[in-house]
Amino acid sequence: MKKIRCALIGSGNIGTDLIYKIQRSPVLEPVWMVGIDPESEGLARARDMGLKTTAAGVDGLLPYVLEDNIQIAFDATSAYVHAENSRKLNELGVMMIDLTPAAIGPLCVPPVNLRQHADKVEMNVNMISCAGQATIPIVSAVSSVQAVAYGEIVASLASKSIGPGTRANLDEFTYTTSNAIEVVGGARKGKALAIINPADPPMMMRNTISCLTDEEPDQARITASVHAMIKEVQKYVPGYRLVNGPLFDGKRVTVFMEVAGLGDYLPKYAGNLDIMTAAATRTAEMFAEEILAGKIQLKPLEVA
Amino acid sequence: MSAETNLKGRKVVIHDMSLRDGMHAKREQMSIEQMLSIATALDDAGVPLIQVTHGAGLGGNSLQHGFAPHSNEEYIGAVAAKMKQAKVSILLIPGLGTMKELQAAYDAGARSVHVATHCTEADTSPQHIAFARKLGMDTSGFLMMAHLNTPEGLAQQGKLMESYGAQTVYITDSAGYMLPGDVKARVSALRAVLKPETEIGFHGHHNMGMGIANSIAAIEASATRIDASVAGLGAGAGNTPTEVFVAVCERMGIETGCDLFKLMDMAEDLIVPMMEHMVRVDRASLTLGFAGVYSTFLLHAKRAGERFGIPARDILVELGRKKMIGGQEDMIVDTAMTMAKERGLLKEVAA
């Protein structure tokens, strides 16, 4: 069966894990890996896994986009370079899946709003953050039952799973995730907290989601909605698991989740890496299925 | 006594924590009036630095850490306006507080900051330390739960914070776990790698009754800044009590510039009457120190313990075993629920 050919930009933890996810996809094929350091381990690993590589950044990829028929690119670099990467590739008709906190395109959490982005043929879709992917489905599950005044999420991440880019730019992570709790999760106000825990052996990714509802929470309906949403996420992240809750405390609803990864590039504790790459892959697959079925067509973006 | 001669004439800067760490002991419920009465008394007693924020620092107002009745900016602004000599400082933990909040705190009058990370995660602080320096603030890197890293490891983390612009690097005994030898080894390791002009600070908790002894050990090993809190008002069994520490310093000839009797009076007349529980070494706070658990977990564990029928001590020991760190207060209720299920006190809900 024909597959949609993809480029991966950024050869760190996320980019490398994406290779595994995309190689397993029935509709996607990883073709290029783009880095900036010729000596990087990530590029060497990508070559070993059969990808073409360049250490010249996105500019090193551009001459090959058309001849290699690259239609989807994943950007796992940083918020600071994403906009330029996206502009250059969109001009060549390549759809961008943004895994940085840049968020220049609409925010995407697959079980919440992927369908509407695919229908609109968005040329740049942002995946928010690992914590966003792990928590916003739950906020949305509560806000779909009744109005949520405030949504707060706490993500605990194993130190070994957090790369230098995220570490140096924690504020961007906080802003992007907080905003997405509102825009995608449906809470009127959102707040995101991140904690990096160095315990050895590393702790599994944990997320605590708290929502304050306007009215007394309908416990039965919220519990059912949360359980249904967890099943949706489990379709692409099998290790997404409810540990405790929903716990009801006046108007506060609290849900305690754990995310075990598939153990592709980093071990299973790095559920944060997995949920991000799995969500990005799921997003790309939806677009790829539509392209392959002839329902949508990617077009070069004219830049004014 | 050799220590007496060693330290005679040494100058130490006292950084008071009553209005920040003390917020934990008050479940974040301090009024502006209470803050003002304490801050003006501290200012009058010659304390040069007064930390004023939610217990968890900037961004701390949350379900996770509790909501204070006022914003950080309101507290900082109210206190800063009344200070004659003291500078107002703040706490910022990256991942919780952001540079937007740092700017707002500066605008409200804060001029000194502890940028805090867990003792192995200094590289989450470069943006915030650099930004504080750009604002011209007195900037400290604050390595929390320092007992969980080796002296050499801490030295490397401190070196990173110095490279981002930190003017002081703190060894922070958040769990009140360290003994004087642990403190000396860590401060000495930092001193060996930091630039001569970079200061070293120590922030103690009194969970094992070692707040004063550890602070003196830190000074012996070259620390020049000590965090303390009047009557120990702080998380767990409290911080190093300011008035006791100043008394010990006077006896040893260490110069703090603070008025001992004024501090004693405010401890007795102002702070103790506003305590909701006696801040002291008791069964639960001693468990924190003994097991090496973040001091702020104390009141959360007591509440979760009551709700789910699990003794607070059992929860604290389990949190220590799981190596939970500052900021993971959500894991207290989670751990209590999991323990309650295991003990047949809570029904498992099918997922």
HADDOCK unambig.tbl for C-alpha pairs under 7 A between the chains (distance, minus, plus):
assign (segid A and resid 167 and name CA) (segid B and resid 123 and name CA) 6.19 0.50 0.50
assign (segid A and resid 167 and name CA) (segid B and resid 124 and name CA) 4.63 0.50 0.50
assign (segid A and resid 168 and name CA) (segid B and resid 123 and name CA) 6.51 0.50 0.50
assign (segid A and resid 168 and name CA) (segid B and resid 124 and name CA) 5.47 0.50 0.50
assign (segid A and resid 168 and name CA) (segid B and resid 126 and name CA) 6.37 0.50 0.50
assign (segid A and resid 168 and name CA) (segid B and resid 127 and name CA) 6.75 0.50 0.50
assign (segid A and resid 170 and name CA) (segid B and resid 94 and name CA) 6.73 0.50 0.50
assign (segid A and resid 170 and name CA) (segid B and resid 95 and name CA) 5.92 0.50 0.50
assign (segid A and resid 170 and name CA) (segid B and resid 124 and name CA) 6.75 0.50 0.50
assign (segid A and resid 171 and name CA) (segid B and resid 95 and name CA) 6.85 0.50 0.50
assign (segid A and resid 171 and name CA) (segid B and resid 98 and name CA) 5.61 0.50 0.50
assign (segid A and resid 174 and name CA) (segid B and resid 95 and name CA) 6.68 0.50 0.50
assign (segid A and resid 193 and name CA) (segid B and resid 95 and name CA) 5.61 0.50 0.50
assign (segid A and resid 193 and name CA) (segid B and resid 96 and name CA) 5.21 0.50 0.50
assign (segid A and resid 194 and name CA) (segid B and resid 95 and name CA) 4.77 0.50 0.50
assign (segid A and resid 194 and name CA) (segid B and resid 96 and name CA) 6.67 0.50 0.50
assign (segid A and resid 195 and name CA) (segid B and resid 95 and name CA) 6.35 0.50 0.50
assign (segid A and resid 195 and name CA) (segid B and resid 327 and name CA) 6.39 0.50 0.50
assign (segid A and resid 197 and name CA) (segid B and resid 325 and name CA) 6.69 0.50 0.50
assign (segid A and resid 199 and name CA) (segid B and resid 323 and name CA) 5.78 0.50 0.50
assign (segid A and resid 208 and name CA) (segid B and resid 330 and name CA) 6.65 0.50 0.50
assign (segid A and resid 227 and name CA) (segid B and resid 351 and name CA) 5.86 0.50 0.50
assign (segid A and resid 242 and name CA) (segid B and resid 351 and name CA) 6.63 0.50 0.50
assign (segid A and resid 244 and name CA) (segid B and resid 334 and name CA) 6.42 0.50 0.50
assign (segid A and resid 244 and name CA) (segid B and resid 337 and name CA) 6.91 0.50 0.50
assign (segid A and resid 256 and name CA) (segid B and resid 334 and name CA) 6.80 0.50 0.50
